[in-house]
Amino acid sequence: MAIERTGVHTLKGNPLTLVGPELKVGDKAPDFTVRSSLVDTKSLSDYKGKIKLINVVPSLFTGICDAQTRRFNEEAAKLGDNVVILTISVDLPPSQSQYCAAAGIDKVVVLSDHYDVSFGTAYGVLIKELRLLARSIWILDADDTIRYVKVNSEMAEHPDYDSALAALKELL
């Protein structure tokens, strides 16, 4: 039975339930399986040895999610080869590919948690009522230890880009 957490996330002030554990800085990052296409899967081990910024958005096709993904795509070019930025949503892989082509997203890796919400439940950001992921930013060091985590309390607000990027640069 999955852990359910209430009182930590809202959509325009309306309370939502997050499914999964509350992970903290210092925790070992759990493994997950997501899709890079309709048939190809990726897991945390595919990015072994790299610093990872995981940008989690409810859907690429909303204004804040689009802005958030574009911002990290711009930042990715400045970070070097030992950093990978993953954007994870529950959008289907073909839709993600269309979005990336239209928006010029070419520096971040966009992945889908649609099939079994493995990432959402492992990281405690699956929104039970909507089957979307809570807006959040995760930074994992090269050994997959969580070094920064911020799950937005309000879904309809931008994340704190500057704090996340500052935390990431401390690991470089």
PyMOL commands that set and color helices and strands:
alter all, ss='L'
color gray80, all
select helices_A, chain A and resi 44-47+63-76+93-103+118-123+161-170
alter helices_A, ss='H'
color red, helices_A
select strands_A, chain A and resi 4-11+14-19+33-35+41-43+51-56+83-89+109-112+126-127+132-133+136-140+146-151
alter strands_A, ss='S'
color yellow, strands_A
deselect
rebuild
show_as cartoon
